[in-house]
Amino acid sequence: MLKTIKWRIVVVIITLFISAGIFLGSDKAKNVLAVSGTYDNLKVFTEVLSLIEANYVEDVKSEDLINGSIKGMLRTLDPHSSYMTPDIFKEVQVETEGEFGGLGIEITIKNEILTVVAPIEDTPADRAGLKPNDKVLKIGGESTKDMSIMEAVKKMRGKEGTKVIITIMRDGFEEPKDFEIVRDIIKVKSVKYQIMDETVGYIKIKSFTKNTSEELDAALKSVTKNPIIGLILDLRNDPGGLLNQAVEVCNRFLEKGQLVVYIKGKREEQNLKFSSSGRNPYLDFPMIVLVNAGSASASEIVAGALQDLKRAVVVGTTTFGKGSVQTIIPLSDGSALRLTTAKYYTPKGRLIQGKGIAPDIIVEEPVLTAKTTTGHPESPTIVREKDLKNHLKGDEGTPEGEKKQPVEIKGKTGEEDPQLERAVSLLKSWNLFKQTKGGTK
């Protein structure tokens, strides 16, 4: 059985490399050498499998060895590329459907430690008190050392009403603490809204799911029922989600034909541009977008587009910096690869990956202390994409991507929300200046 699997792997990989050489065409000699080198390496690979089979002290399953080898290959790439076994792949397919069982948390791996990017608001993880940059040491008593993100996700999910203990280490903790969290069906109602101080519209997007744009339409209709002096779009601790929903959100605030985001990959067919449709845009009020280090992926696309196109002022702290595209590639046995295939760029050519979106006005968040566990805390050692092992580096972003030094306003210690307070104050000031002589010019 093992011998059959070994040679099947050799044949498949060599076939792929030869095919690549045929289609790429121009450097045939280099392609032949590459295939030859790969074949030599595969010979060593099969030797190792044979030695393990013949000499390891206990019986091992060939399937486990092969899965481990594939996982090892993917771990040499960036932190968002991974191999998914059939059962994990099934779990992933429910992530963006807007309803799934679990805790409601976005995680990554920093310095080989499972780390919280952000809990989704109003989910079990959020209500239990998990915070951005929390280090997840154990899940259900099992150490997360060497655990992949997909494996961790699977362990955190379970039947509604069941409990799981998450062991957390946090800046300010003297020792790790256990958080008992009751799993729930995560019905991600991604948008909430209100009117602040009678004249300022406030819309919070928690994550970008398939229903986000519809929920946003309802929110906009409500907050603009009466005249407003401006709108605050809060993307803090929004871990992202669906690309098409990020584009749809921008559609609500941009004129038709404006570039929202473009994608560049290794192959020409991976290069794509997304522009606004201009469908019923809301253009007659100023906007502020709130961001922080928990704003990732789709959140950064929206913030970057509205900033580049001068539609909004971005306030807060630099975003997470996750600007890469992952493609799910199903395999014949029901497993799949989650492979990074391209990078996102803002309309002005700024690379999001590893850099994030820098705000126009920096307003620090409240400093989290051991006694302060509410609000929107940002740790002094907050994790961002650039902190992750093997993260994709920046490349040919245009000079336009180098923004001027932003205005900086320090945050307070405690449970206040200086970012939101500053946003409201800015919109009120904006409205006052418009009423002065020359204020509309």
Contacts in CASP RR format, 6 or more apart in sequence:
PFRMAT RR
TARGET T0000
AUTHOR 0000-0000-0000
METHOD contacts of the structure
MODEL  1
MLKTIKWRIVVVIITLFISAGIFLGSDKAKNVLAVSGTYDNLKVFTEVLS
LIEANYVEDVKSEDLINGSIKGMLRTLDPHSSYMTPDIFKEVQVETEGEF
GGLGIEITIKNEILTVVAPIEDTPADRAGLKPNDKVLKIGGESTKDMSIM
EAVKKMRGKEGTKVIITIMRDGFEEPKDFEIVRDIIKVKSVKYQIMDETV
GYIKIKSFTKNTSEELDAALKSVTKNPIIGLILDLRNDPGGLLNQAVEVC
NRFLEKGQLVVYIKGKREEQNLKFSSSGRNPYLDFPMIVLVNAGSASASE
IVAGALQDLKRAVVVGTTTFGKGSVQTIIPLSDGSALRLTTAKYYTPKGR
LIQGKGIAPDIIVEEPVLTAKTTTGHPESPTIVREKDLKNHLKGDEGTPE
GEKKQPVEIKGKTGEEDPQLERAVSLLKSWNLFKQTKGGTK
1 62 0 8 1.000
2 49 0 8 1.000
2 50 0 8 1.000
2 53 0 8 1.000
2 62 0 8 1.000
2 65 0 8 1.000
5 62 0 8 1.000
5 66 0 8 1.000
6 45 0 8 1.000
6 46 0 8 1.000
6 49 0 8 1.000
6 50 0 8 1.000
7 46 0 8 1.000
9 42 0 8 1.000
9 45 0 8 1.000
9 46 0 8 1.000
9 66 0 8 1.000
10 39 0 8 1.000
10 42 0 8 1.000
10 46 0 8 1.000
13 38 0 8 1.000
13 42 0 8 1.000
14 35 0 8 1.000
14 38 0 8 1.000
14 39 0 8 1.000
14 42 0 8 1.000
17 31 0 8 1.000
17 34 0 8 1.000
17 35 0 8 1.000
17 38 0 8 1.000
18 35 0 8 1.000
20 31 0 8 1.000
21 28 0 8 1.000
21 31 0 8 1.000
21 35 0 8 1.000
24 31 0 8 1.000
25 31 0 8 1.000
45 69 0 8 1.000
49 62 0 8 1.000
49 65 0 8 1.000
52 60 0 8 1.000
52 65 0 8 1.000
53 60 0 8 1.000
53 62 0 8 1.000
67 83 0 8 1.000
67 85 0 8 1.000
70 83 0 8 1.000
71 82 0 8 1.000
71 83 0 8 1.000
71 148 0 8 1.000
72 83 0 8 1.000
73 83 0 8 1.000
74 81 0 8 1.000
74 82 0 8 1.000
74 83 0 8 1.000
74 337 0 8 1.000
74 339 0 8 1.000
75 82 0 8 1.000
75 148 0 8 1.000
76 390 0 8 1.000
77 339 0 8 1.000
77 340 0 8 1.000
77 390 0 8 1.000
78 324 0 8 1.000
78 340 0 8 1.000
78 388 0 8 1.000
78 390 0 8 1.000
78 391 0 8 1.000
78 392 0 8 1.000
79 108 0 8 1.000
79 109 0 8 1.000
79 149 0 8 1.000
79 388 0 8 1.000
79 389 0 8 1.000
79 390 0 8 1.000
79 391 0 8 1.000
80 322 0 8 1.000
80 324 0 8 1.000
80 326 0 8 1.000
80 338 0 8 1.000
80 340 0 8 1.000
81 326 0 8 1.000
81 337 0 8 1.000
81 338 0 8 1.000
81 339 0 8 1.000
81 340 0 8 1.000
82 148 0 8 1.000
82 149 0 8 1.000
82 150 0 8 1.000
82 337 0 8 1.000
82 338 0 8 1.000
83 335 0 8 1.000
83 336 0 8 1.000
83 337 0 8 1.000
83 338 0 8 1.000
84 92 0 8 1.000
84 150 0 8 1.000
84 335 0 8 1.000
84 336 0 8 1.000
84 337 0 8 1.000
84 338 0 8 1.000
85 335 0 8 1.000
86 333 0 8 1.000
86 334 0 8 1.000
86 335 0 8 1.000
87 154 0 8 1.000
88 150 0 8 1.000
88 151 0 8 1.000
88 153 0 8 1.000
88 154 0 8 1.000
89 328 0 8 1.000
89 330 0 8 1.000
89 334 0 8 1.000
89 335 0 8 1.000
89 336 0 8 1.000
91 150 0 8 1.000
91 153 0 8 1.000
91 154 0 8 1.000
91 157 0 8 1.000
92 150 0 8 1.000
92 153 0 8 1.000
92 328 0 8 1.000
92 336 0 8 1.000
92 338 0 8 1.000
94 100 0 8 1.000
94 101 0 8 1.000
96 209 0 8 1.000
96 210 0 8 1.000
96 241 0 8 1.000
96 242 0 8 1.000
97 209 0 8 1.000
97 210 0 8 1.000
98 186 0 8 1.000
98 187 0 8 1.000
98 188 0 8 1.000
98 209 0 8 1.000
98 210 0 8 1.000
98 211 0 8 1.000
99 185 0 8 1.000
99 186 0 8 1.000
99 187 0 8 1.000
99 188 0 8 1.000
100 157 0 8 1.000
100 185 0 8 1.000
100 186 0 8 1.000
101 157 0 8 1.000
101 158 0 8 1.000
101 159 0 8 1.000
101 160 0 8 1.000
101 183 0 8 1.000
101 184 0 8 1.000
101 185 0 8 1.000
101 186 0 8 1.000
102 124 0 8 1.000
102 156 0 8 1.000
102 157 0 8 1.000
102 158 0 8 1.000
102 183 0 8 1.000
102 184 0 8 1.000
102 185 0 8 1.000
102 186 0 8 1.000
103 119 0 8 1.000
103 123 0 8 1.000
103 124 0 8 1.000
103 125 0 8 1.000
103 156 0 8 1.000
103 157 0 8 1.000
103 164 0 8 1.000
103 166 0 8 1.000
103 181 0 8 1.000
103 183 0 8 1.000
103 186 0 8 1.000
104 119 0 8 1.000
104 120 0 8 1.000
104 123 0 8 1.000
104 124 0 8 1.000
104 125 0 8 1.000
104 126 0 8 1.000
104 186 0 8 1.000
105 116 0 8 1.000
105 118 0 8 1.000
105 119 0 8 1.000
105 120 0 8 1.000
105 123 0 8 1.000
105 125 0 8 1.000
105 130 0 8 1.000
105 156 0 8 1.000
106 116 0 8 1.000
106 117 0 8 1.000
106 118 0 8 1.000
106 119 0 8 1.000
106 120 0 8 1.000
106 239 0 8 1.000
106 240 0 8 1.000
106 296 0 8 1.000
107 114 0 8 1.000
107 115 0 8 1.000
107 116 0 8 1.000
107 117 0 8 1.000
107 136 0 8 1.000
107 149 0 8 1.000
107 152 0 8 1.000
107 153 0 8 1.000
108 114 0 8 1.000
108 115 0 8 1.000
108 117 0 8 1.000
108 149 0 8 1.000
108 383 0 8 1.000
108 388 0 8 1.000
109 115 0 8 1.000
109 149 0 8 1.000
109 388 0 8 1.000
109 389 0 8 1.000
110 383 0 8 1.000
110 387 0 8 1.000
110 388 0 8 1.000
110 389 0 8 1.000
111 387 0 8 1.000
111 389 0 8 1.000
112 145 0 8 1.000
112 146 0 8 1.000
112 389 0 8 1.000
113 135 0 8 1.000
113 136 0 8 1.000
113 137 0 8 1.000
113 144 0 8 1.000
114 135 0 8 1.000
114 136 0 8 1.000
114 137 0 8 1.000
114 144 0 8 1.000
114 147 0 8 1.000
114 149 0 8 1.000
114 152 0 8 1.000
115 133 0 8 1.000
115 134 0 8 1.000
115 135 0 8 1.000
115 136 0 8 1.000
115 383 0 8 1.000
116 130 0 8 1.000
116 131 0 8 1.000
116 132 0 8 1.000
116 133 0 8 1.000
116 134 0 8 1.000
116 135 0 8 1.000
116 136 0 8 1.000
117 132 0 8 1.000
117 239 0 8 1.000
117 294 0 8 1.000
117 296 0 8 1.000
117 320 0 8 1.000
117 383 0 8 1.000
118 132 0 8 1.000
118 237 0 8 1.000
118 238 0 8 1.000
118 239 0 8 1.000
118 294 0 8 1.000
118 296 0 8 1.000
119 125 0 8 1.000
119 126 0 8 1.000
119 129 0 8 1.000
119 130 0 8 1.000
119 131 0 8 1.000
119 132 0 8 1.000
119 237 0 8 1.000
120 126 0 8 1.000
120 186 0 8 1.000
120 188 0 8 1.000
120 206 0 8 1.000
120 207 0 8 1.000
120 239 0 8 1.000
121 192 0 8 1.000
121 204 0 8 1.000
121 206 0 8 1.000
121 237 0 8 1.000
122 189 0 8 1.000
122 206 0 8 1.000
123 184 0 8 1.000
123 186 0 8 1.000
123 188 0 8 1.000
124 181 0 8 1.000
124 182 0 8 1.000
124 183 0 8 1.000
124 184 0 8 1.000
124 186 0 8 1.000
125 181 0 8 1.000
128 166 0 8 1.000
128 179 0 8 1.000
128 180 0 8 1.000
128 181 0 8 1.000
129 179 0 8 1.000
129 373 0 8 1.000
130 166 0 8 1.000
130 168 0 8 1.000
130 179 0 8 1.000
130 181 0 8 1.000
131 170 0 8 1.000
131 368 0 8 1.000
131 373 0 8 1.000
131 377 0 8 1.000
131 379 0 8 1.000
132 237 0 8 1.000
132 292 0 8 1.000
132 293 0 8 1.000
132 294 0 8 1.000
132 377 0 8 1.000
132 378 0 8 1.000
132 379 0 8 1.000
132 382 0 8 1.000
132 383 0 8 1.000
133 170 0 8 1.000
133 171 0 8 1.000
133 293 0 8 1.000
133 378 0 8 1.000
133 379 0 8 1.000
133 381 0 8 1.000
133 382 0 8 1.000
133 383 0 8 1.000
134 168 0 8 1.000
134 169 0 8 1.000
134 170 0 8 1.000
135 168 0 8 1.000
135 169 0 8 1.000
135 170 0 8 1.000
136 144 0 8 1.000
136 152 0 8 1.000
136 166 0 8 1.000
136 167 0 8 1.000
136 168 0 8 1.000
137 143 0 8 1.000
137 144 0 8 1.000
137 167 0 8 1.000
137 168 0 8 1.000
137 169 0 8 1.000
137 176 0 8 1.000
138 144 0 8 1.000
138 165 0 8 1.000
138 166 0 8 1.000
138 167 0 8 1.000
138 176 0 8 1.000
139 147 0 8 1.000
139 152 0 8 1.000
139 155 0 8 1.000
139 156 0 8 1.000
139 164 0 8 1.000
139 165 0 8 1.000
139 166 0 8 1.000
139 167 0 8 1.000
140 155 0 8 1.000
140 164 0 8 1.000
140 165 0 8 1.000
140 166 0 8 1.000
140 167 0 8 1.000
141 165 0 8 1.000
141 167 0 8 1.000
142 155 0 8 1.000
144 152 0 8 1.000
147 155 0 8 1.000
150 338 0 8 1.000
155 164 0 8 1.000
156 164 0 8 1.000
156 166 0 8 1.000
157 183 0 8 1.000
158 164 0 8 1.000
158 183 0 8 1.000
159 183 0 8 1.000
160 183 0 8 1.000
160 184 0 8 1.000
160 185 0 8 1.000
161 182 0 8 1.000
161 183 0 8 1.000
161 184 0 8 1.000
162 182 0 8 1.000
162 183 0 8 1.000
163 180 0 8 1.000
163 181 0 8 1.000
163 182 0 8 1.000
163 183 0 8 1.000
164 180 0 8 1.000
164 181 0 8 1.000
164 183 0 8 1.000
165 178 0 8 1.000
165 179 0 8 1.000
165 180 0 8 1.000
165 181 0 8 1.000
166 178 0 8 1.000
166 179 0 8 1.000
166 181 0 8 1.000
167 176 0 8 1.000
167 177 0 8 1.000
167 178 0 8 1.000
167 179 0 8 1.000
168 176 0 8 1.000
168 177 0 8 1.000
168 178 0 8 1.000
168 179 0 8 1.000
169 175 0 8 1.000
169 176 0 8 1.000
169 177 0 8 1.000
170 177 0 8 1.000
170 379 0 8 1.000
171 368 0 8 1.000
171 379 0 8 1.000
171 380 0 8 1.000
171 381 0 8 1.000
172 368 0 8 1.000
172 369 0 8 1.000
172 370 0 8 1.000
173 370 0 8 1.000
188 206 0 8 1.000
188 207 0 8 1.000
188 209 0 8 1.000
189 206 0 8 1.000
189 211 0 8 1.000
189 215 0 8 1.000
190 205 0 8 1.000
190 206 0 8 1.000
190 207 0 8 1.000
190 208 0 8 1.000
190 209 0 8 1.000
190 211 0 8 1.000
190 212 0 8 1.000
190 215 0 8 1.000
191 203 0 8 1.000
191 204 0 8 1.000
191 205 0 8 1.000
191 206 0 8 1.000
191 212 0 8 1.000
191 215 0 8 1.000
191 216 0 8 1.000
191 218 0 8 1.000
191 219 0 8 1.000
192 203 0 8 1.000
192 204 0 8 1.000
192 206 0 8 1.000
192 219 0 8 1.000
193 201 0 8 1.000
193 202 0 8 1.000
193 203 0 8 1.000
193 204 0 8 1.000
193 219 0 8 1.000
193 222 0 8 1.000
193 223 0 8 1.000
194 201 0 8 1.000
194 202 0 8 1.000
194 223 0 8 1.000
195 201 0 8 1.000
195 202 0 8 1.000
195 223 0 8 1.000
195 226 0 8 1.000
195 228 0 8 1.000
196 202 0 8 1.000
196 232 0 8 1.000
196 424 0 8 1.000
197 424 0 8 1.000
197 428 0 8 1.000
199 227 0 8 1.000
199 228 0 8 1.000
199 229 0 8 1.000
199 230 0 8 1.000
199 428 0 8 1.000
199 431 0 8 1.000
200 228 0 8 1.000
200 229 0 8 1.000
200 230 0 8 1.000
200 231 0 8 1.000
200 232 0 8 1.000
200 424 0 8 1.000
200 427 0 8 1.000
200 428 0 8 1.000
201 223 0 8 1.000
201 228 0 8 1.000
201 230 0 8 1.000
201 231 0 8 1.000
201 232 0 8 1.000
202 223 0 8 1.000
202 231 0 8 1.000
202 232 0 8 1.000
202 234 0 8 1.000
202 420 0 8 1.000
203 216 0 8 1.000
203 219 0 8 1.000
203 220 0 8 1.000
203 223 0 8 1.000
203 231 0 8 1.000
203 232 0 8 1.000
203 233 0 8 1.000
203 234 0 8 1.000
204 234 0 8 1.000
205 212 0 8 1.000
205 216 0 8 1.000
205 233 0 8 1.000
205 234 0 8 1.000
205 235 0 8 1.000
205 238 0 8 1.000
205 249 0 8 1.000
205 299 0 8 1.000
206 237 0 8 1.000
206 238 0 8 1.000
207 238 0 8 1.000
207 239 0 8 1.000
207 240 0 8 1.000
207 241 0 8 1.000
208 238 0 8 1.000
208 240 0 8 1.000
208 241 0 8 1.000
208 242 0 8 1.000
208 245 0 8 1.000
208 246 0 8 1.000
208 249 0 8 1.000
208 297 0 8 1.000
208 298 0 8 1.000
208 299 0 8 1.000
209 241 0 8 1.000
209 242 0 8 1.000
209 245 0 8 1.000
210 242 0 8 1.000
210 245 0 8 1.000
212 242 0 8 1.000
212 245 0 8 1.000
212 248 0 8 1.000
212 249 0 8 1.000
213 245 0 8 1.000
213 248 0 8 1.000
213 249 0 8 1.000
213 251 0 8 1.000
213 252 0 8 1.000
216 248 0 8 1.000
216 249 0 8 1.000
216 252 0 8 1.000
217 252 0 8 1.000
220 252 0 8 1.000
220 282 0 8 1.000
223 231 0 8 1.000
224 282 0 8 1.000
224 285 0 8 1.000
228 285 0 8 1.000
229 285 0 8 1.000
229 286 0 8 1.000
229 427 0 8 1.000
229 428 0 8 1.000
229 430 0 8 1.000
229 431 0 8 1.000
230 285 0 8 1.000
230 286 0 8 1.000
230 287 0 8 1.000
230 288 0 8 1.000
230 427 0 8 1.000
230 430 0 8 1.000
230 431 0 8 1.000
231 282 0 8 1.000
231 285 0 8 1.000
231 286 0 8 1.000
231 287 0 8 1.000
231 288 0 8 1.000
232 287 0 8 1.000
232 288 0 8 1.000
232 289 0 8 1.000
232 290 0 8 1.000
232 420 0 8 1.000
232 423 0 8 1.000
232 424 0 8 1.000
232 427 0 8 1.000
233 287 0 8 1.000
233 288 0 8 1.000
233 289 0 8 1.000
233 290 0 8 1.000
233 302 0 8 1.000
233 306 0 8 1.000
233 312 0 8 1.000
234 289 0 8 1.000
234 290 0 8 1.000
234 420 0 8 1.000
235 289 0 8 1.000
235 290 0 8 1.000
235 291 0 8 1.000
235 295 0 8 1.000
235 299 0 8 1.000
235 302 0 8 1.000
235 303 0 8 1.000
236 290 0 8 1.000
236 291 0 8 1.000
236 292 0 8 1.000
236 294 0 8 1.000
236 295 0 8 1.000
236 316 0 8 1.000
236 376 0 8 1.000
236 419 0 8 1.000
237 292 0 8 1.000
237 294 0 8 1.000
237 295 0 8 1.000
237 376 0 8 1.000
238 294 0 8 1.000
238 295 0 8 1.000
238 296 0 8 1.000
238 298 0 8 1.000
238 299 0 8 1.000
239 294 0 8 1.000
239 296 0 8 1.000
239 297 0 8 1.000
239 299 0 8 1.000
240 246 0 8 1.000
240 296 0 8 1.000
240 297 0 8 1.000
240 298 0 8 1.000
240 299 0 8 1.000
241 297 0 8 1.000
241 298 0 8 1.000
242 298 0 8 1.000
243 261 0 8 1.000
243 274 0 8 1.000
243 298 0 8 1.000
243 301 0 8 1.000
243 325 0 8 1.000
245 298 0 8 1.000
246 260 0 8 1.000
246 261 0 8 1.000
246 298 0 8 1.000
246 299 0 8 1.000
246 301 0 8 1.000
246 302 0 8 1.000
247 260 0 8 1.000
247 261 0 8 1.000
247 274 0 8 1.000
247 276 0 8 1.000
247 301 0 8 1.000
249 302 0 8 1.000
250 260 0 8 1.000
250 276 0 8 1.000
250 301 0 8 1.000
250 302 0 8 1.000
250 305 0 8 1.000
250 306 0 8 1.000
251 260 0 8 1.000
251 276 0 8 1.000
251 277 0 8 1.000
251 278 0 8 1.000
251 279 0 8 1.000
251 281 0 8 1.000
252 280 0 8 1.000
252 281 0 8 1.000
252 282 0 8 1.000
253 281 0 8 1.000
253 282 0 8 1.000
253 283 0 8 1.000
253 287 0 8 1.000
253 306 0 8 1.000
253 311 0 8 1.000
253 312 0 8 1.000
254 260 0 8 1.000
254 276 0 8 1.000
254 278 0 8 1.000
254 281 0 8 1.000
254 305 0 8 1.000
254 306 0 8 1.000
254 309 0 8 1.000
254 311 0 8 1.000
255 276 0 8 1.000
255 278 0 8 1.000
255 281 0 8 1.000
255 283 0 8 1.000
256 276 0 8 1.000
256 277 0 8 1.000
256 278 0 8 1.000
256 281 0 8 1.000
257 275 0 8 1.000
257 276 0 8 1.000
257 277 0 8 1.000
257 278 0 8 1.000
258 275 0 8 1.000
258 276 0 8 1.000
258 309 0 8 1.000
258 347 0 8 1.000
259 273 0 8 1.000
259 274 0 8 1.000
259 275 0 8 1.000
259 276 0 8 1.000
259 305 0 8 1.000
259 347 0 8 1.000
260 274 0 8 1.000
260 275 0 8 1.000
260 276 0 8 1.000
260 301 0 8 1.000
260 305 0 8 1.000
260 347 0 8 1.000
261 273 0 8 1.000
261 274 0 8 1.000
261 301 0 8 1.000
261 305 0 8 1.000
261 344 0 8 1.000
261 345 0 8 1.000
261 346 0 8 1.000
261 347 0 8 1.000
262 271 0 8 1.000
262 272 0 8 1.000
262 273 0 8 1.000
262 274 0 8 1.000
262 344 0 8 1.000
262 345 0 8 1.000
262 347 0 8 1.000
262 349 0 8 1.000
263 270 0 8 1.000
263 271 0 8 1.000
263 272 0 8 1.000
263 273 0 8 1.000
263 274 0 8 1.000
263 325 0 8 1.000
263 342 0 8 1.000
263 343 0 8 1.000
263 344 0 8 1.000
263 345 0 8 1.000
264 270 0 8 1.000
264 271 0 8 1.000
264 342 0 8 1.000
264 343 0 8 1.000
264 345 0 8 1.000
265 271 0 8 1.000
265 325 0 8 1.000
265 341 0 8 1.000
265 342 0 8 1.000
265 343 0 8 1.000
266 341 0 8 1.000
266 342 0 8 1.000
270 341 0 8 1.000
270 342 0 8 1.000
271 342 0 8 1.000
286 312 0 8 1.000
286 313 0 8 1.000
286 427 0 8 1.000
286 430 0 8 1.000
287 306 0 8 1.000
287 311 0 8 1.000
287 312 0 8 1.000
287 313 0 8 1.000
288 312 0 8 1.000
288 313 0 8 1.000
288 314 0 8 1.000
288 315 0 8 1.000
288 423 0 8 1.000
288 426 0 8 1.000
288 427 0 8 1.000
289 302 0 8 1.000
289 303 0 8 1.000
289 306 0 8 1.000
289 307 0 8 1.000
289 312 0 8 1.000
289 313 0 8 1.000
289 314 0 8 1.000
289 315 0 8 1.000
290 315 0 8 1.000
290 316 0 8 1.000
290 419 0 8 1.000
290 420 0 8 1.000
290 423 0 8 1.000
291 299 0 8 1.000
291 300 0 8 1.000
291 303 0 8 1.000
291 314 0 8 1.000
291 315 0 8 1.000
291 316 0 8 1.000
291 317 0 8 1.000
291 318 0 8 1.000
291 319 0 8 1.000
291 357 0 8 1.000
291 359 0 8 1.000
292 316 0 8 1.000
292 317 0 8 1.000
292 319 0 8 1.000
292 365 0 8 1.000
292 376 0 8 1.000
292 378 0 8 1.000
292 419 0 8 1.000
293 317 0 8 1.000
293 318 0 8 1.000
293 319 0 8 1.000
293 320 0 8 1.000
293 378 0 8 1.000
293 382 0 8 1.000
293 383 0 8 1.000
293 384 0 8 1.000
294 319 0 8 1.000
294 320 0 8 1.000
294 382 0 8 1.000
295 303 0 8 1.000
295 319 0 8 1.000
295 320 0 8 1.000
295 357 0 8 1.000
296 319 0 8 1.000
296 320 0 8 1.000
296 321 0 8 1.000
296 322 0 8 1.000
296 385 0 8 1.000
297 320 0 8 1.000
297 322 0 8 1.000
297 323 0 8 1.000
299 319 0 8 1.000
300 319 0 8 1.000
300 320 0 8 1.000
300 321 0 8 1.000
300 322 0 8 1.000
300 323 0 8 1.000
300 344 0 8 1.000
300 352 0 8 1.000
300 356 0 8 1.000
300 357 0 8 1.000
301 344 0 8 1.000
301 346 0 8 1.000
301 352 0 8 1.000
303 312 0 8 1.000
303 314 0 8 1.000
303 319 0 8 1.000
303 357 0 8 1.000
304 314 0 8 1.000
304 346 0 8 1.000
304 347 0 8 1.000
304 350 0 8 1.000
304 352 0 8 1.000
304 357 0 8 1.000
305 311 0 8 1.000
305 346 0 8 1.000
305 347 0 8 1.000
306 312 0 8 1.000
306 314 0 8 1.000
307 313 0 8 1.000
307 314 0 8 1.000
307 346 0 8 1.000
307 357 0 8 1.000
307 360 0 8 1.000
308 346 0 8 1.000
308 347 0 8 1.000
308 348 0 8 1.000
308 350 0 8 1.000
309 347 0 8 1.000
313 360 0 8 1.000
313 361 0 8 1.000
313 426 0 8 1.000
314 357 0 8 1.000
314 358 0 8 1.000
314 359 0 8 1.000
314 360 0 8 1.000
314 361 0 8 1.000
315 359 0 8 1.000
315 360 0 8 1.000
315 361 0 8 1.000
315 363 0 8 1.000
315 419 0 8 1.000
315 422 0 8 1.000
315 423 0 8 1.000
315 426 0 8 1.000
316 359 0 8 1.000
316 361 0 8 1.000
316 362 0 8 1.000
316 363 0 8 1.000
316 364 0 8 1.000
316 365 0 8 1.000
316 419 0 8 1.000
317 359 0 8 1.000
317 362 0 8 1.000
317 363 0 8 1.000
317 364 0 8 1.000
317 365 0 8 1.000
317 378 0 8 1.000
318 356 0 8 1.000
318 357 0 8 1.000
318 358 0 8 1.000
318 359 0 8 1.000
318 384 0 8 1.000
319 352 0 8 1.000
319 356 0 8 1.000
319 357 0 8 1.000
319 384 0 8 1.000
320 356 0 8 1.000
320 384 0 8 1.000
320 385 0 8 1.000
321 352 0 8 1.000
321 353 0 8 1.000
321 354 0 8 1.000
321 355 0 8 1.000
321 356 0 8 1.000
321 357 0 8 1.000
321 384 0 8 1.000
321 385 0 8 1.000
321 386 0 8 1.000
322 352 0 8 1.000
322 353 0 8 1.000
322 354 0 8 1.000
322 385 0 8 1.000
323 343 0 8 1.000
323 344 0 8 1.000
323 351 0 8 1.000
323 352 0 8 1.000
323 353 0 8 1.000
323 354 0 8 1.000
323 356 0 8 1.000
323 385 0 8 1.000
324 340 0 8 1.000
324 342 0 8 1.000
324 343 0 8 1.000
324 344 0 8 1.000
324 353 0 8 1.000
324 392 0 8 1.000
325 340 0 8 1.000
325 341 0 8 1.000
325 342 0 8 1.000
325 343 0 8 1.000
325 344 0 8 1.000
326 338 0 8 1.000
326 339 0 8 1.000
326 340 0 8 1.000
326 341 0 8 1.000
327 338 0 8 1.000
327 339 0 8 1.000
327 340 0 8 1.000
327 341 0 8 1.000
328 336 0 8 1.000
328 337 0 8 1.000
328 338 0 8 1.000
329 336 0 8 1.000
329 337 0 8 1.000
329 338 0 8 1.000
329 339 0 8 1.000
330 336 0 8 1.000
331 337 0 8 1.000
340 392 0 8 1.000
343 351 0 8 1.000
343 352 0 8 1.000
343 353 0 8 1.000
343 392 0 8 1.000
343 395 0 8 1.000
344 351 0 8 1.000
344 352 0 8 1.000
344 353 0 8 1.000
345 351 0 8 1.000
345 352 0 8 1.000
345 397 0 8 1.000
346 352 0 8 1.000
346 357 0 8 1.000
346 401 0 8 1.000
348 398 0 8 1.000
348 400 0 8 1.000
348 401 0 8 1.000
349 397 0 8 1.000
349 398 0 8 1.000
349 400 0 8 1.000
349 401 0 8 1.000
350 357 0 8 1.000
350 397 0 8 1.000
350 398 0 8 1.000
350 400 0 8 1.000
350 401 0 8 1.000
351 394 0 8 1.000
351 395 0 8 1.000
351 396 0 8 1.000
351 397 0 8 1.000
351 401 0 8 1.000
353 385 0 8 1.000
353 391 0 8 1.000
353 392 0 8 1.000
353 393 0 8 1.000
353 394 0 8 1.000
354 384 0 8 1.000
354 385 0 8 1.000
354 386 0 8 1.000
354 391 0 8 1.000
354 392 0 8 1.000
354 393 0 8 1.000
354 394 0 8 1.000
355 386 0 8 1.000
355 394 0 8 1.000
356 384 0 8 1.000
356 385 0 8 1.000
358 403 0 8 1.000
358 406 0 8 1.000
359 406 0 8 1.000
360 403 0 8 1.000
360 406 0 8 1.000
360 407 0 8 1.000
361 406 0 8 1.000
361 407 0 8 1.000
361 408 0 8 1.000
361 409 0 8 1.000
361 422 0 8 1.000
361 426 0 8 1.000
362 406 0 8 1.000
362 407 0 8 1.000
362 408 0 8 1.000
362 409 0 8 1.000
363 409 0 8 1.000
363 411 0 8 1.000
363 418 0 8 1.000
363 419 0 8 1.000
363 422 0 8 1.000
364 378 0 8 1.000
364 408 0 8 1.000
364 409 0 8 1.000
364 410 0 8 1.000
364 411 0 8 1.000
364 418 0 8 1.000
365 376 0 8 1.000
365 377 0 8 1.000
365 378 0 8 1.000
365 411 0 8 1.000
365 418 0 8 1.000
365 419 0 8 1.000
366 372 0 8 1.000
366 375 0 8 1.000
366 376 0 8 1.000
366 377 0 8 1.000
366 411 0 8 1.000
366 412 0 8 1.000
366 413 0 8 1.000
366 414 0 8 1.000
366 415 0 8 1.000
366 416 0 8 1.000
366 417 0 8 1.000
366 418 0 8 1.000
367 377 0 8 1.000
367 380 0 8 1.000
367 411 0 8 1.000
367 412 0 8 1.000
367 413 0 8 1.000
367 414 0 8 1.000
368 377 0 8 1.000
368 378 0 8 1.000
368 379 0 8 1.000
369 413 0 8 1.000
369 414 0 8 1.000
372 413 0 8 1.000
372 414 0 8 1.000
372 415 0 8 1.000
374 415 0 8 1.000
375 415 0 8 1.000
375 417 0 8 1.000
376 417 0 8 1.000
376 419 0 8 1.000
385 391 0 8 1.000
409 418 0 8 1.000
409 422 0 8 1.000
411 418 0 8 1.000
412 418 0 8 1.000
433 439 0 8 1.000
434 440 0 8 1.000
END
